[in-house]
Amino acid sequence: MKNKIFIAIIAVVVLSAVGVSLVTKGSFVDDLSIDNIENYYGYNVGLYTDIKDNPYFENNLTNFEELVDASELVIKAKMINVREKVTRATLTKVYVEEVLKGKLHTNEILLYEPAFFWPYMDNPNTGSYSTGGYQLMQEGREYILFLQSLKSPKGYKLSKDENSSFLPVSELYGKIPIKSNWNPEVITNDEATYKEVVDSEILTREKGSLQNYIEIKKIVEKKYH
């Protein structure tokens, strides 16, 4: 009799735990996927300026020739609307239309875009768009991407997904849209929201960086159009 009571108590505890877990799971919002960029229009733009010290990118590049030489892979590509938040980046699936430099054995790659949305804890509807100048790819637009493979510690074996994953070679100049109607300008508003800059191709407060981008873009459009 005691065994039956004990088993009954255990069953109730287990079922209660399952019920609580299901309710808890249902209360969470998927904070990893980025399905609709408009959900982040109210986020403030957070530009960090120490990008030349970032060991993951060649942020000292200033012209087209340097950009191509430093790139392991140059491709013409469009984003597939599949992306998610990862640590200090946005992981985006990309469809490769043409390989312009390097070798690639797949027509889909993963791109770690060095910009990300960071929600504020007290209000998940607001937050910061953190970037060193890079602007996220937009659906339907065609880009020339200047890429490098992921850097890994000596002796570390990359997974299948990691072997088909890349980084822009430069945070400022690693992604150039082929066609756009953007009017180039530096950011002067310290309280700009993402909605205000969503169509900008590069996010910078420095006129020299903007001018470098304009010159590189002219060559890209002429060479790869």
Secondary structure, 3 states (H helix, E strand, C coil): CHHHHHHHHHHHHHHHHHHHHHHHHHHCCCCCECCCHHHHCCCEEEECCCHHHCCCCCCCCCCHHHHHHHCCEEEEEEEEEEEEEECCEEEEEEEEEEEEECCCCCCEEEEEECEEEEEECCEEEEEEEEECCCCCCCCCCEEEEEEEECCCCCCCCCCHHHHCEEEECCCCCCEEECCCCCCCCCCCCCCCEHHHHCCCCCCCCCHHHHHHHHHHHHHHHHHHC
